[in-house]
Amino acid sequence: MASQAPGKVADLLRGHGYHTDGVSEVLGTLEAPLESNRNLPRLLARSEPDSALKVLIRLFFLNVPVARTRVAQMLGEAAIRLLDEHGLIAETDGRLLSDTHIFPFAGKLIISHPTRHLADPDADDHVLTVNPAAQHLYNFTLREPAATALDLACGGGVQALFLARHCERVVATDLNTRAVEFGRFNAALNGIDNVDWRVGDLFEPVRGERFDRIVCNPPFVLTPDRRYLYRDNPEDLDRLCQRIVAEAPAHLNEGGMMQMILEWVELEGEDWRERLRGWFADSGCDVWVFQQYRQTPDRYAQNRLQEMPAASAAEDAETFGRWMEYYRRHGVVGMHSGLIVMRRRTAPANWFEVEEVHDSPRTPFGDLVAQRFRNRDFLDREDWEAALLASRPALAEHVRLVHECVQEEGEWRTLAIKLQSARGMVRPVGVDGVVGQFLGGLHGRVALQQSLEGLLGAVPADPQSVQADCCRTLRFLLLKGLLEVI
């Protein structure tokens, strides 16, 4: 894959509408063609090559051959030469075919291998497209400016390209030489020049270096197979992820944060929360774990099988049985998926929190994560209650008050009143009518002590008791990110 002037390729693609909105409008989706979904016929029907954009979609999104004459008619000979010079197309029997998949994502164009590459027995170096895990980590990542950042196990460089927007210098590492080549090309394609691309195993290429931000989408899949570098971890169960979090603190500056998406196992007879806590003992980091879902081993094995290239029923049965025996041998009773934030902080004691996420956001929510750390720091003060009373709290802009009602005899009867986030992540919090009304008056312009005067008049209870209860309630809402202090 050539690297000379790849920006011209981006100009060609974007000039014909090959971006998130353009591809979505044609296909009605941004889902890649997958054998397990059997969606290629539908996507082909929506992309009959009667325009330049549809030709590009067939070549680089669906990765199907297109007649050279049709490409020349829609794009011109100069475009064919440009794409050929960069190794993006090849001609066979009068048809052009691309062995690269180009995914438009968040204003960037990301090149990877097409899905058909997975069926190649020698495709251990497969470079994955922007899959749901990569998108979720992108959404999760903090976007506050920083001097240095590391994209660990970078693959084709998705996270590095976006870290480069707000970090002065980015290093991206991967064991897969081919992935690093794709990453370099993706950076050039998108006009990014502040990423240092390195080949090597995890932290080995950055030995002795520290960063303000680390993001990691490691090969975390919990099977005994070792076919693909991008997904199959080389150690038993979740030990690779354990090794990453153990080594990460040595590469974080004071106050630096690592964010990682991962899976971990639940072992028979063990509390999975306490097992995770043990990973971070003496790490010198505050740790927040956001657990998203749990699957039984058989359900997990079935879902992972569906992601693999099509095989015979006998081969699927053999693979499933082998995986289940692996889980039984290790005492695995469940698989969990989630996100982890580690913050290096010198302190007498660091904290560890596990939270079960109610609804994973589908849009960027790094700002919510950052706000929750700020809230936690505020509440870790010894005089937090006095500081809270002097502050000007406000409900976060994404908070909604929801009345759940049922119709009875022609009238609505309230079953519950809840605070919930319009952006997801937090489980709804039940409140009563008086508390809901009080919270609605918190707008960041009046000190809490002053706001409490109205509540004290409305509640027939001891003022000190009301104040203490109020502070405890607001503390809980701050920890959940439903409240902010100004």
Contacts in CASP RR format, 6 or more apart in sequence:
PFRMAT RR
TARGET T0000
AUTHOR 0000-0000-0000
METHOD contacts of the structure
MODEL  1
MASQAPGKVADLLRGHGYHTDGVSEVLGTLEAPLESNRNLPRLLARSEPD
SALKVLIRLFFLNVPVARTRVAQMLGEAAIRLLDEHGLIAETDGRLLSDT
HIFPFAGKLIISHPTRHLADPDADDHVLTVNPAAQHLYNFTLREPAATAL
DLACGGGVQALFLARHCERVVATDLNTRAVEFGRFNAALNGIDNVDWRVG
DLFEPVRGERFDRIVCNPPFVLTPDRRYLYRDNPEDLDRLCQRIVAEAPA
HLNEGGMMQMILEWVELEGEDWRERLRGWFADSGCDVWVFQQYRQTPDRY
AQNRLQEMPAASAAEDAETFGRWMEYYRRHGVVGMHSGLIVMRRRTAPAN
WFEVEEVHDSPRTPFGDLVAQRFRNRDFLDREDWEAALLASRPALAEHVR
LVHECVQEEGEWRTLAIKLQSARGMVRPVGVDGVVGQFLGGLHGRVALQQ
SLEGLLGAVPADPQSVQADCCRTLRFLLLKGLLEVI
1 86 0 8 1.000
1 87 0 8 1.000
1 88 0 8 1.000
1 100 0 8 1.000
1 111 0 8 1.000
1 181 0 8 1.000
1 182 0 8 1.000
1 185 0 8 1.000
2 85 0 8 1.000
2 86 0 8 1.000
2 87 0 8 1.000
3 184 0 8 1.000
3 185 0 8 1.000
3 188 0 8 1.000
4 85 0 8 1.000
4 86 0 8 1.000
6 86 0 8 1.000
6 185 0 8 1.000
6 188 0 8 1.000
6 189 0 8 1.000
7 188 0 8 1.000
7 189 0 8 1.000
7 190 0 8 1.000
7 191 0 8 1.000
8 82 0 8 1.000
9 82 0 8 1.000
9 83 0 8 1.000
9 86 0 8 1.000
9 88 0 8 1.000
9 189 0 8 1.000
10 109 0 8 1.000
10 189 0 8 1.000
10 190 0 8 1.000
10 191 0 8 1.000
12 75 0 8 1.000
12 79 0 8 1.000
12 82 0 8 1.000
12 83 0 8 1.000
13 19 0 8 1.000
13 56 0 8 1.000
13 60 0 8 1.000
13 102 0 8 1.000
13 109 0 8 1.000
14 109 0 8 1.000
16 52 0 8 1.000
16 53 0 8 1.000
16 56 0 8 1.000
16 75 0 8 1.000
17 23 0 8 1.000
17 53 0 8 1.000
18 53 0 8 1.000
18 56 0 8 1.000
18 57 0 8 1.000
18 60 0 8 1.000
18 102 0 8 1.000
18 104 0 8 1.000
18 109 0 8 1.000
19 104 0 8 1.000
19 107 0 8 1.000
19 109 0 8 1.000
20 30 0 8 1.000
20 104 0 8 1.000
20 105 0 8 1.000
20 106 0 8 1.000
20 107 0 8 1.000
22 53 0 8 1.000
22 104 0 8 1.000
23 30 0 8 1.000
23 53 0 8 1.000
23 57 0 8 1.000
23 61 0 8 1.000
23 104 0 8 1.000
24 30 0 8 1.000
26 46 0 8 1.000
26 47 0 8 1.000
26 53 0 8 1.000
26 54 0 8 1.000
26 57 0 8 1.000
27 43 0 8 1.000
27 46 0 8 1.000
27 47 0 8 1.000
27 57 0 8 1.000
27 61 0 8 1.000
28 46 0 8 1.000
29 43 0 8 1.000
30 103 0 8 1.000
30 104 0 8 1.000
31 37 0 8 1.000
31 39 0 8 1.000
32 61 0 8 1.000
32 101 0 8 1.000
32 103 0 8 1.000
32 115 0 8 1.000
32 129 0 8 1.000
33 39 0 8 1.000
33 40 0 8 1.000
33 43 0 8 1.000
33 62 0 8 1.000
33 63 0 8 1.000
33 115 0 8 1.000
34 115 0 8 1.000
35 115 0 8 1.000
35 309 0 8 1.000
35 310 0 8 1.000
36 306 0 8 1.000
36 307 0 8 1.000
36 310 0 8 1.000
40 62 0 8 1.000
40 64 0 8 1.000
43 62 0 8 1.000
44 58 0 8 1.000
44 62 0 8 1.000
44 64 0 8 1.000
47 54 0 8 1.000
47 57 0 8 1.000
47 58 0 8 1.000
47 62 0 8 1.000
48 54 0 8 1.000
49 55 0 8 1.000
49 58 0 8 1.000
49 66 0 8 1.000
49 70 0 8 1.000
49 74 0 8 1.000
51 74 0 8 1.000
52 74 0 8 1.000
52 75 0 8 1.000
54 74 0 8 1.000
55 66 0 8 1.000
55 70 0 8 1.000
55 71 0 8 1.000
55 74 0 8 1.000
55 75 0 8 1.000
56 75 0 8 1.000
58 64 0 8 1.000
58 66 0 8 1.000
59 66 0 8 1.000
59 71 0 8 1.000
59 89 0 8 1.000
59 96 0 8 1.000
59 97 0 8 1.000
59 98 0 8 1.000
60 88 0 8 1.000
60 98 0 8 1.000
60 100 0 8 1.000
60 101 0 8 1.000
60 102 0 8 1.000
61 101 0 8 1.000
61 102 0 8 1.000
61 103 0 8 1.000
63 97 0 8 1.000
63 98 0 8 1.000
63 99 0 8 1.000
63 101 0 8 1.000
63 114 0 8 1.000
63 115 0 8 1.000
63 116 0 8 1.000
64 97 0 8 1.000
65 92 0 8 1.000
65 95 0 8 1.000
65 96 0 8 1.000
65 97 0 8 1.000
66 95 0 8 1.000
66 96 0 8 1.000
66 97 0 8 1.000
67 94 0 8 1.000
67 95 0 8 1.000
67 96 0 8 1.000
68 80 0 8 1.000
68 91 0 8 1.000
68 94 0 8 1.000
68 95 0 8 1.000
68 96 0 8 1.000
69 94 0 8 1.000
71 79 0 8 1.000
71 80 0 8 1.000
71 96 0 8 1.000
72 80 0 8 1.000
80 89 0 8 1.000
80 96 0 8 1.000
83 89 0 8 1.000
83 98 0 8 1.000
84 90 0 8 1.000
84 91 0 8 1.000
87 100 0 8 1.000
88 98 0 8 1.000
88 100 0 8 1.000
89 96 0 8 1.000
89 97 0 8 1.000
89 98 0 8 1.000
90 96 0 8 1.000
90 97 0 8 1.000
90 98 0 8 1.000
90 99 0 8 1.000
91 97 0 8 1.000
98 114 0 8 1.000
99 113 0 8 1.000
99 114 0 8 1.000
99 117 0 8 1.000
100 111 0 8 1.000
100 112 0 8 1.000
100 113 0 8 1.000
100 114 0 8 1.000
101 111 0 8 1.000
101 112 0 8 1.000
101 113 0 8 1.000
101 114 0 8 1.000
101 115 0 8 1.000
101 129 0 8 1.000
102 109 0 8 1.000
102 110 0 8 1.000
102 111 0 8 1.000
103 109 0 8 1.000
103 110 0 8 1.000
103 111 0 8 1.000
103 112 0 8 1.000
103 129 0 8 1.000
103 130 0 8 1.000
104 110 0 8 1.000
105 130 0 8 1.000
105 135 0 8 1.000
105 138 0 8 1.000
105 158 0 8 1.000
106 138 0 8 1.000
106 162 0 8 1.000
108 161 0 8 1.000
108 162 0 8 1.000
108 186 0 8 1.000
108 190 0 8 1.000
109 186 0 8 1.000
109 189 0 8 1.000
109 190 0 8 1.000
110 129 0 8 1.000
110 130 0 8 1.000
110 156 0 8 1.000
110 157 0 8 1.000
110 158 0 8 1.000
110 161 0 8 1.000
110 186 0 8 1.000
111 156 0 8 1.000
111 182 0 8 1.000
111 185 0 8 1.000
111 186 0 8 1.000
111 189 0 8 1.000
112 127 0 8 1.000
112 128 0 8 1.000
112 129 0 8 1.000
112 130 0 8 1.000
112 156 0 8 1.000
112 182 0 8 1.000
113 123 0 8 1.000
113 126 0 8 1.000
113 127 0 8 1.000
113 128 0 8 1.000
113 129 0 8 1.000
115 129 0 8 1.000
117 123 0 8 1.000
117 126 0 8 1.000
118 126 0 8 1.000
118 228 0 8 1.000
118 308 0 8 1.000
118 309 0 8 1.000
119 309 0 8 1.000
123 228 0 8 1.000
124 227 0 8 1.000
124 228 0 8 1.000
124 229 0 8 1.000
125 176 0 8 1.000
125 177 0 8 1.000
125 178 0 8 1.000
125 179 0 8 1.000
125 229 0 8 1.000
126 228 0 8 1.000
126 229 0 8 1.000
126 230 0 8 1.000
127 155 0 8 1.000
127 156 0 8 1.000
127 176 0 8 1.000
127 178 0 8 1.000
127 179 0 8 1.000
127 182 0 8 1.000
127 230 0 8 1.000
128 134 0 8 1.000
128 155 0 8 1.000
128 156 0 8 1.000
128 230 0 8 1.000
128 231 0 8 1.000
130 158 0 8 1.000
133 217 0 8 1.000
133 261 0 8 1.000
134 158 0 8 1.000
134 159 0 8 1.000
134 217 0 8 1.000
136 261 0 8 1.000
136 339 0 8 1.000
136 360 0 8 1.000
137 159 0 8 1.000
137 215 0 8 1.000
137 217 0 8 1.000
137 259 0 8 1.000
137 260 0 8 1.000
137 261 0 8 1.000
137 339 0 8 1.000
138 158 0 8 1.000
138 159 0 8 1.000
138 162 0 8 1.000
138 364 0 8 1.000
139 361 0 8 1.000
139 362 0 8 1.000
139 363 0 8 1.000
139 364 0 8 1.000
139 365 0 8 1.000
139 366 0 8 1.000
140 259 0 8 1.000
140 261 0 8 1.000
140 339 0 8 1.000
140 365 0 8 1.000
140 366 0 8 1.000
140 369 0 8 1.000
141 159 0 8 1.000
141 162 0 8 1.000
141 163 0 8 1.000
141 215 0 8 1.000
141 259 0 8 1.000
141 364 0 8 1.000
141 366 0 8 1.000
142 213 0 8 1.000
142 257 0 8 1.000
142 259 0 8 1.000
142 366 0 8 1.000
142 369 0 8 1.000
142 370 0 8 1.000
143 165 0 8 1.000
143 166 0 8 1.000
143 364 0 8 1.000
143 366 0 8 1.000
143 367 0 8 1.000
144 166 0 8 1.000
144 370 0 8 1.000
145 166 0 8 1.000
145 167 0 8 1.000
146 166 0 8 1.000
146 167 0 8 1.000
146 168 0 8 1.000
146 212 0 8 1.000
146 213 0 8 1.000
147 167 0 8 1.000
147 168 0 8 1.000
147 169 0 8 1.000
147 212 0 8 1.000
148 167 0 8 1.000
148 168 0 8 1.000
148 169 0 8 1.000
148 170 0 8 1.000
148 171 0 8 1.000
148 210 0 8 1.000
148 211 0 8 1.000
148 212 0 8 1.000
148 213 0 8 1.000
148 253 0 8 1.000
149 160 0 8 1.000
149 163 0 8 1.000
149 167 0 8 1.000
149 169 0 8 1.000
149 170 0 8 1.000
149 171 0 8 1.000
149 211 0 8 1.000
149 212 0 8 1.000
149 213 0 8 1.000
149 214 0 8 1.000
149 215 0 8 1.000
150 170 0 8 1.000
150 171 0 8 1.000
150 172 0 8 1.000
150 173 0 8 1.000
150 206 0 8 1.000
150 209 0 8 1.000
150 211 0 8 1.000
150 213 0 8 1.000
150 214 0 8 1.000
150 215 0 8 1.000
150 251 0 8 1.000
151 157 0 8 1.000
151 159 0 8 1.000
151 160 0 8 1.000
151 163 0 8 1.000
151 170 0 8 1.000
151 171 0 8 1.000
151 172 0 8 1.000
151 173 0 8 1.000
151 195 0 8 1.000
151 215 0 8 1.000
151 216 0 8 1.000
152 173 0 8 1.000
152 202 0 8 1.000
152 203 0 8 1.000
152 214 0 8 1.000
152 215 0 8 1.000
152 216 0 8 1.000
152 218 0 8 1.000
152 244 0 8 1.000
153 173 0 8 1.000
153 174 0 8 1.000
153 175 0 8 1.000
153 202 0 8 1.000
153 216 0 8 1.000
153 217 0 8 1.000
153 218 0 8 1.000
153 219 0 8 1.000
154 160 0 8 1.000
154 172 0 8 1.000
154 173 0 8 1.000
154 174 0 8 1.000
154 179 0 8 1.000
154 180 0 8 1.000
154 183 0 8 1.000
154 197 0 8 1.000
155 174 0 8 1.000
155 176 0 8 1.000
155 179 0 8 1.000
155 180 0 8 1.000
155 182 0 8 1.000
155 183 0 8 1.000
155 217 0 8 1.000
155 230 0 8 1.000
156 174 0 8 1.000
156 179 0 8 1.000
156 180 0 8 1.000
156 182 0 8 1.000
156 183 0 8 1.000
156 186 0 8 1.000
157 172 0 8 1.000
157 179 0 8 1.000
157 182 0 8 1.000
157 183 0 8 1.000
157 186 0 8 1.000
157 187 0 8 1.000
157 195 0 8 1.000
158 186 0 8 1.000
159 172 0 8 1.000
159 215 0 8 1.000
159 217 0 8 1.000
160 170 0 8 1.000
160 172 0 8 1.000
160 183 0 8 1.000
160 187 0 8 1.000
160 195 0 8 1.000
161 186 0 8 1.000
161 187 0 8 1.000
161 190 0 8 1.000
161 192 0 8 1.000
161 195 0 8 1.000
163 170 0 8 1.000
163 195 0 8 1.000
163 213 0 8 1.000
163 215 0 8 1.000
164 170 0 8 1.000
164 187 0 8 1.000
164 192 0 8 1.000
164 194 0 8 1.000
164 195 0 8 1.000
167 194 0 8 1.000
167 212 0 8 1.000
167 213 0 8 1.000
168 194 0 8 1.000
169 194 0 8 1.000
169 196 0 8 1.000
170 194 0 8 1.000
170 195 0 8 1.000
170 196 0 8 1.000
171 195 0 8 1.000
171 196 0 8 1.000
171 198 0 8 1.000
171 205 0 8 1.000
171 206 0 8 1.000
171 209 0 8 1.000
171 211 0 8 1.000
172 180 0 8 1.000
172 183 0 8 1.000
172 195 0 8 1.000
172 196 0 8 1.000
172 197 0 8 1.000
172 198 0 8 1.000
173 180 0 8 1.000
173 198 0 8 1.000
173 199 0 8 1.000
173 200 0 8 1.000
173 202 0 8 1.000
173 203 0 8 1.000
173 204 0 8 1.000
173 205 0 8 1.000
173 206 0 8 1.000
174 180 0 8 1.000
174 199 0 8 1.000
174 200 0 8 1.000
175 199 0 8 1.000
175 200 0 8 1.000
175 201 0 8 1.000
175 202 0 8 1.000
175 229 0 8 1.000
176 199 0 8 1.000
176 229 0 8 1.000
176 230 0 8 1.000
177 199 0 8 1.000
179 229 0 8 1.000
179 230 0 8 1.000
180 197 0 8 1.000
180 198 0 8 1.000
180 199 0 8 1.000
183 197 0 8 1.000
184 197 0 8 1.000
187 193 0 8 1.000
187 195 0 8 1.000
187 197 0 8 1.000
198 205 0 8 1.000
198 206 0 8 1.000
199 205 0 8 1.000
202 218 0 8 1.000
202 243 0 8 1.000
202 244 0 8 1.000
202 247 0 8 1.000
203 247 0 8 1.000
203 248 0 8 1.000
203 250 0 8 1.000
203 251 0 8 1.000
206 251 0 8 1.000
208 250 0 8 1.000
208 251 0 8 1.000
209 251 0 8 1.000
210 250 0 8 1.000
210 251 0 8 1.000
210 252 0 8 1.000
210 253 0 8 1.000
211 251 0 8 1.000
211 252 0 8 1.000
211 253 0 8 1.000
211 256 0 8 1.000
212 252 0 8 1.000
212 253 0 8 1.000
212 255 0 8 1.000
212 256 0 8 1.000
212 257 0 8 1.000
213 256 0 8 1.000
213 257 0 8 1.000
213 258 0 8 1.000
213 259 0 8 1.000
214 248 0 8 1.000
214 251 0 8 1.000
214 252 0 8 1.000
214 257 0 8 1.000
214 258 0 8 1.000
214 259 0 8 1.000
215 258 0 8 1.000
215 259 0 8 1.000
215 260 0 8 1.000
216 244 0 8 1.000
216 258 0 8 1.000
216 259 0 8 1.000
216 260 0 8 1.000
216 261 0 8 1.000
217 260 0 8 1.000
217 261 0 8 1.000
218 233 0 8 1.000
218 240 0 8 1.000
218 241 0 8 1.000
218 244 0 8 1.000
218 260 0 8 1.000
218 262 0 8 1.000
219 228 0 8 1.000
219 229 0 8 1.000
219 230 0 8 1.000
219 231 0 8 1.000
219 232 0 8 1.000
219 233 0 8 1.000
219 234 0 8 1.000
219 240 0 8 1.000
220 231 0 8 1.000
220 233 0 8 1.000
220 238 0 8 1.000
220 240 0 8 1.000
220 241 0 8 1.000
220 261 0 8 1.000
220 262 0 8 1.000
220 263 0 8 1.000
221 231 0 8 1.000
221 232 0 8 1.000
221 233 0 8 1.000
221 263 0 8 1.000
221 304 0 8 1.000
222 233 0 8 1.000
222 237 0 8 1.000
222 238 0 8 1.000
222 263 0 8 1.000
222 265 0 8 1.000
222 300 0 8 1.000
222 332 0 8 1.000
222 335 0 8 1.000
223 232 0 8 1.000
223 301 0 8 1.000
223 304 0 8 1.000
223 323 0 8 1.000
223 326 0 8 1.000
224 236 0 8 1.000
224 322 0 8 1.000
224 323 0 8 1.000
224 326 0 8 1.000
225 232 0 8 1.000
225 319 0 8 1.000
225 323 0 8 1.000
226 232 0 8 1.000
226 234 0 8 1.000
233 239 0 8 1.000
233 240 0 8 1.000
233 241 0 8 1.000
234 240 0 8 1.000
235 243 0 8 1.000
236 330 0 8 1.000
237 265 0 8 1.000
237 330 0 8 1.000
237 332 0 8 1.000
238 262 0 8 1.000
238 263 0 8 1.000
238 264 0 8 1.000
238 265 0 8 1.000
241 260 0 8 1.000
241 262 0 8 1.000
241 263 0 8 1.000
241 264 0 8 1.000
242 279 0 8 1.000
244 260 0 8 1.000
245 258 0 8 1.000
245 260 0 8 1.000
245 279 0 8 1.000
245 280 0 8 1.000
245 283 0 8 1.000
245 340 0 8 1.000
245 342 0 8 1.000
246 279 0 8 1.000
246 283 0 8 1.000
248 258 0 8 1.000
248 285 0 8 1.000
248 342 0 8 1.000
249 283 0 8 1.000
249 284 0 8 1.000
249 285 0 8 1.000
249 342 0 8 1.000
249 344 0 8 1.000
252 258 0 8 1.000
252 285 0 8 1.000
252 342 0 8 1.000
252 343 0 8 1.000
252 344 0 8 1.000
253 344 0 8 1.000
254 344 0 8 1.000
254 345 0 8 1.000
254 346 0 8 1.000
255 343 0 8 1.000
255 344 0 8 1.000
255 345 0 8 1.000
256 343 0 8 1.000
256 344 0 8 1.000
257 341 0 8 1.000
257 342 0 8 1.000
257 343 0 8 1.000
257 344 0 8 1.000
258 340 0 8 1.000
258 341 0 8 1.000
258 342 0 8 1.000
259 339 0 8 1.000
259 340 0 8 1.000
259 341 0 8 1.000
259 342 0 8 1.000
259 369 0 8 1.000
260 339 0 8 1.000
260 340 0 8 1.000
260 342 0 8 1.000
261 338 0 8 1.000
261 339 0 8 1.000
262 337 0 8 1.000
262 338 0 8 1.000
262 339 0 8 1.000
262 340 0 8 1.000
263 335 0 8 1.000
263 336 0 8 1.000
263 337 0 8 1.000
263 338 0 8 1.000
264 272 0 8 1.000
264 275 0 8 1.000
264 276 0 8 1.000
264 335 0 8 1.000
264 336 0 8 1.000
265 272 0 8 1.000
265 330 0 8 1.000
265 332 0 8 1.000
265 334 0 8 1.000
265 335 0 8 1.000
265 336 0 8 1.000
266 272 0 8 1.000
266 275 0 8 1.000
266 294 0 8 1.000
266 332 0 8 1.000
266 333 0 8 1.000
266 334 0 8 1.000
266 335 0 8 1.000
266 336 0 8 1.000
267 275 0 8 1.000
267 330 0 8 1.000
267 331 0 8 1.000
267 332 0 8 1.000
267 333 0 8 1.000
268 331 0 8 1.000
268 332 0 8 1.000
268 333 0 8 1.000
269 333 0 8 1.000
272 336 0 8 1.000
273 354 0 8 1.000
276 289 0 8 1.000
276 354 0 8 1.000
277 352 0 8 1.000
280 287 0 8 1.000
280 342 0 8 1.000
280 350 0 8 1.000
280 352 0 8 1.000
283 342 0 8 1.000
283 350 0 8 1.000
284 344 0 8 1.000
284 345 0 8 1.000
284 346 0 8 1.000
284 347 0 8 1.000
284 350 0 8 1.000
285 342 0 8 1.000
285 343 0 8 1.000
285 344 0 8 1.000
285 345 0 8 1.000
285 350 0 8 1.000
286 342 0 8 1.000
286 343 0 8 1.000
286 345 0 8 1.000
286 347 0 8 1.000
286 350 0 8 1.000
286 351 0 8 1.000
286 352 0 8 1.000
286 373 0 8 1.000
286 376 0 8 1.000
287 340 0 8 1.000
287 341 0 8 1.000
287 342 0 8 1.000
287 343 0 8 1.000
287 350 0 8 1.000
287 351 0 8 1.000
287 352 0 8 1.000
287 353 0 8 1.000
288 340 0 8 1.000
288 341 0 8 1.000
288 353 0 8 1.000
288 355 0 8 1.000
288 369 0 8 1.000
288 372 0 8 1.000
288 373 0 8 1.000
289 338 0 8 1.000
289 339 0 8 1.000
289 340 0 8 1.000
289 352 0 8 1.000
289 353 0 8 1.000
289 354 0 8 1.000
289 355 0 8 1.000
290 338 0 8 1.000
290 339 0 8 1.000
290 340 0 8 1.000
290 341 0 8 1.000
290 355 0 8 1.000
290 357 0 8 1.000
290 425 0 8 1.000
291 336 0 8 1.000
291 337 0 8 1.000
291 338 0 8 1.000
291 354 0 8 1.000
291 355 0 8 1.000
291 356 0 8 1.000
291 357 0 8 1.000
292 336 0 8 1.000
292 337 0 8 1.000
292 338 0 8 1.000
292 339 0 8 1.000
292 357 0 8 1.000
292 360 0 8 1.000
293 336 0 8 1.000
293 337 0 8 1.000
293 338 0 8 1.000
294 334 0 8 1.000
294 335 0 8 1.000
294 336 0 8 1.000
295 303 0 8 1.000
295 334 0 8 1.000
295 335 0 8 1.000
295 337 0 8 1.000
296 333 0 8 1.000
296 334 0 8 1.000
296 335 0 8 1.000
297 323 0 8 1.000
297 324 0 8 1.000
297 327 0 8 1.000
297 332 0 8 1.000
297 333 0 8 1.000
297 334 0 8 1.000
297 335 0 8 1.000
298 324 0 8 1.000
300 334 0 8 1.000
300 335 0 8 1.000
301 320 0 8 1.000
301 321 0 8 1.000
301 323 0 8 1.000
301 324 0 8 1.000
301 327 0 8 1.000
302 320 0 8 1.000
304 323 0 8 1.000
305 316 0 8 1.000
305 319 0 8 1.000
305 320 0 8 1.000
308 319 0 8 1.000
311 319 0 8 1.000
338 357 0 8 1.000
341 369 0 8 1.000
341 373 0 8 1.000
343 373 0 8 1.000
351 376 0 8 1.000
351 380 0 8 1.000
356 427 0 8 1.000
357 425 0 8 1.000
358 424 0 8 1.000
358 425 0 8 1.000
358 426 0 8 1.000
358 427 0 8 1.000
358 428 0 8 1.000
359 424 0 8 1.000
359 425 0 8 1.000
360 424 0 8 1.000
360 425 0 8 1.000
361 368 0 8 1.000
361 423 0 8 1.000
361 424 0 8 1.000
361 425 0 8 1.000
363 423 0 8 1.000
365 423 0 8 1.000
365 424 0 8 1.000
365 425 0 8 1.000
368 398 0 8 1.000
368 423 0 8 1.000
368 425 0 8 1.000
368 481 0 8 1.000
371 396 0 8 1.000
371 481 0 8 1.000
371 484 0 8 1.000
372 479 0 8 1.000
372 480 0 8 1.000
372 481 0 8 1.000
375 478 0 8 1.000
375 479 0 8 1.000
375 481 0 8 1.000
375 483 0 8 1.000
375 484 0 8 1.000
375 485 0 8 1.000
376 478 0 8 1.000
376 479 0 8 1.000
378 384 0 8 1.000
378 387 0 8 1.000
378 388 0 8 1.000
378 478 0 8 1.000
378 485 0 8 1.000
379 388 0 8 1.000
379 475 0 8 1.000
379 478 0 8 1.000
379 479 0 8 1.000
381 387 0 8 1.000
384 475 0 8 1.000
385 468 0 8 1.000
385 471 0 8 1.000
388 448 0 8 1.000
388 471 0 8 1.000
388 474 0 8 1.000
388 475 0 8 1.000
388 485 0 8 1.000
389 447 0 8 1.000
389 448 0 8 1.000
389 449 0 8 1.000
389 452 0 8 1.000
389 467 0 8 1.000
389 471 0 8 1.000
390 447 0 8 1.000
390 448 0 8 1.000
390 449 0 8 1.000
391 447 0 8 1.000
391 448 0 8 1.000
391 485 0 8 1.000
391 486 0 8 1.000
392 444 0 8 1.000
392 445 0 8 1.000
392 446 0 8 1.000
392 447 0 8 1.000
392 448 0 8 1.000
392 485 0 8 1.000
392 486 0 8 1.000
393 442 0 8 1.000
393 444 0 8 1.000
393 448 0 8 1.000
393 451 0 8 1.000
393 474 0 8 1.000
393 478 0 8 1.000
393 483 0 8 1.000
393 484 0 8 1.000
393 485 0 8 1.000
393 486 0 8 1.000
394 442 0 8 1.000
394 443 0 8 1.000
394 444 0 8 1.000
394 483 0 8 1.000
394 484 0 8 1.000
394 485 0 8 1.000
394 486 0 8 1.000
395 439 0 8 1.000
395 440 0 8 1.000
395 442 0 8 1.000
395 443 0 8 1.000
395 482 0 8 1.000
395 483 0 8 1.000
395 484 0 8 1.000
396 421 0 8 1.000
396 481 0 8 1.000
396 482 0 8 1.000
396 483 0 8 1.000
396 484 0 8 1.000
398 421 0 8 1.000
398 422 0 8 1.000
398 423 0 8 1.000
398 424 0 8 1.000
399 419 0 8 1.000
399 420 0 8 1.000
399 421 0 8 1.000
399 422 0 8 1.000
399 482 0 8 1.000
399 483 0 8 1.000
400 419 0 8 1.000
400 420 0 8 1.000
400 421 0 8 1.000
400 422 0 8 1.000
401 417 0 8 1.000
401 418 0 8 1.000
401 419 0 8 1.000
401 431 0 8 1.000
401 436 0 8 1.000
401 439 0 8 1.000
401 440 0 8 1.000
402 417 0 8 1.000
402 418 0 8 1.000
402 419 0 8 1.000
402 420 0 8 1.000
402 428 0 8 1.000
403 414 0 8 1.000
403 416 0 8 1.000
403 417 0 8 1.000
404 414 0 8 1.000
404 415 0 8 1.000
404 416 0 8 1.000
404 417 0 8 1.000
404 418 0 8 1.000
405 412 0 8 1.000
405 413 0 8 1.000
405 414 0 8 1.000
405 415 0 8 1.000
406 412 0 8 1.000
406 413 0 8 1.000
406 415 0 8 1.000
407 413 0 8 1.000
416 430 0 8 1.000
417 430 0 8 1.000
417 431 0 8 1.000
417 432 0 8 1.000
417 433 0 8 1.000
417 436 0 8 1.000
418 428 0 8 1.000
418 429 0 8 1.000
418 430 0 8 1.000
418 431 0 8 1.000
419 428 0 8 1.000
419 429 0 8 1.000
419 430 0 8 1.000
419 431 0 8 1.000
419 436 0 8 1.000
419 439 0 8 1.000
419 477 0 8 1.000
419 482 0 8 1.000
420 426 0 8 1.000
420 428 0 8 1.000
420 429 0 8 1.000
421 481 0 8 1.000
421 482 0 8 1.000
426 480 0 8 1.000
426 481 0 8 1.000
426 482 0 8 1.000
429 476 0 8 1.000
429 477 0 8 1.000
429 480 0 8 1.000
429 482 0 8 1.000
431 439 0 8 1.000
434 455 0 8 1.000
434 458 0 8 1.000
434 459 0 8 1.000
435 473 0 8 1.000
438 451 0 8 1.000
438 455 0 8 1.000
438 470 0 8 1.000
439 477 0 8 1.000
441 451 0 8 1.000
442 448 0 8 1.000
442 451 0 8 1.000
442 483 0 8 1.000
444 486 0 8 1.000
448 470 0 8 1.000
448 474 0 8 1.000
452 466 0 8 1.000
452 467 0 8 1.000
452 470 0 8 1.000
455 466 0 8 1.000
455 470 0 8 1.000
456 463 0 8 1.000
456 466 0 8 1.000
456 467 0 8 1.000
459 466 0 8 1.000
474 483 0 8 1.000
477 483 0 8 1.000
478 484 0 8 1.000
478 485 0 8 1.000
END
